[in-house]
Structures are given as C-alpha cells and as structure tokens.
Amino acid sequence: MELSRFTDYSLRALIFVAVRGEESCSVKDIAEAFGLSRNHMVKIVHNLAKLGYLETRRGRGGGLRLQQPPAEMRIGDIVRQTESLSLV
C-alpha cells in the first residue's frame, strides 16, 4: 500500500509533536524539519486538529500539542482518516 504525501506528512507531524512531549512546537518548526512549505503544513495541522489528534493554541505561549497520549493513538485509524481526506 502506498500512502499519499498528505498521510505521510501527517504521520511525521504527529511523531514530531510526540517527541517534543510537553514542550509545544509550531507549524514553522515542523515545516522546517521536513523541508515543506509552511502553507502545506498549516493544512495538515488544521486537519489533524479537526480529527482530534492535535491541540492548537494561538498567541504567546501557544503552539501544538497532542490531544491524547501517543499510546492511545492507532496508526491504522490515522491513516484511514487522512487517506480519505487526501482523496477529496
């Protein structure tokens, strides 16, 4: 099975945020780490937040964090949900 780029980068973004632990990170941090445009990463992060995987906070002290512990996330669920988004 070949994953779409959208799903690939969604998984990478979640891993990036999970590795950070309690320390929040920004869209810019993720985009720079993977060599992507900030605009593309904004779309990915927005969809992950809508799906309930990321918590986003605006302003000073804001950033991205996981909404649930990584152990509770299922890769299969994430792939199914993001693959269906990439087809639209």
C-alpha positions as CSV (number, residue, x, y, z in Angstrom):
1,M,0.0,0.0,0.0
2,E,1.3,3.4,-1.0
3,L,0.4,6.3,1.3
4,S,-0.3,9.8,-0.1
5,R,2.1,12.5,0.8
6,F,-0.7,14.1,2.9
7,T,-0.8,11.0,5.1
8,D,3.0,10.6,5.2
9,Y,3.4,14.2,6.4
10,S,0.5,13.9,8.8
11,L,2.2,10.9,10.5
12,R,5.5,12.7,10.5
13,A,3.9,15.8,12.1
14,L,2.3,13.7,14.8
15,I,5.7,12.0,15.5
16,F,7.5,15.3,15.7
17,V,5.0,16.7,18.2
18,A,5.0,13.5,20.2
19,V,8.8,13.5,20.5
20,R,8.6,17.1,21.9
21,G,6.5,15.8,24.8
22,E,5.1,18.6,26.9
23,E,7.1,21.2,25.0
24,S,4.8,22.8,22.4
25,C,6.1,23.4,18.9
26,S,5.0,25.5,15.9
27,V,3.9,24.8,12.4
28,K,7.1,26.5,11.3
29,D,9.2,24.1,13.4
30,I,7.6,21.1,11.7
31,A,7.7,22.6,8.2
32,E,11.4,23.4,8.5
33,A,12.3,20.0,9.9
34,F,10.8,18.2,6.9
35,G,11.6,20.8,4.2
36,L,7.9,21.6,3.5
37,S,6.2,24.9,2.8
38,R,4.5,26.4,5.8
39,N,1.2,26.7,4.0
40,H,1.1,22.9,3.3
41,M,1.9,22.1,6.9
42,V,-0.8,24.5,8.1
43,K,-3.4,22.5,6.1
44,I,-2.1,19.2,7.5
45,V,-2.1,20.6,11.1
46,H,-5.6,22.0,10.7
47,N,-6.9,18.7,9.6
48,L,-5.2,16.8,12.4
49,A,-6.7,19.2,14.9
50,K,-10.2,18.7,13.3
51,L,-9.7,15.0,13.7
52,G,-8.9,15.4,17.3
53,Y,-5.2,14.4,17.3
54,L,-3.6,17.9,17.9
55,E,-4.4,20.7,20.2
56,T,-3.6,24.1,18.8
57,R,-3.1,27.2,20.9
58,R,-2.7,30.7,19.4
59,G,-0.7,33.6,20.7
60,R,2.2,33.8,23.1
61,G,2.9,30.5,24.7
62,G,0.8,28.8,22.1
63,G,1.7,26.0,19.8
64,L,0.9,22.4,19.0
65,R,0.5,19.5,21.4
66,L,-1.1,16.1,21.2
67,Q,-4.6,15.9,22.4
68,Q,-4.2,12.3,23.7
69,P,-1.3,10.2,24.8
70,P,0.6,8.6,21.9
71,A,-0.1,5.1,23.3
72,E,-3.8,5.7,22.7
73,M,-3.4,6.7,19.1
74,R,-3.8,4.0,16.4
75,I,-1.8,4.4,13.2
76,G,-4.4,2.5,11.2
77,D,-7.1,5.0,12.3
78,I,-4.9,7.9,11.4
79,V,-4.0,6.5,8.0
80,R,-7.7,5.7,7.2
81,Q,-8.8,9.2,8.2
82,T,-6.0,11.1,6.4
83,E,-6.2,9.0,3.3
84,S,-9.9,9.8,2.9
85,L,-9.0,13.5,3.3
86,S,-6.3,13.3,0.6
87,L,-8.8,11.9,-1.9
88,V,-11.1,14.9,-1.6
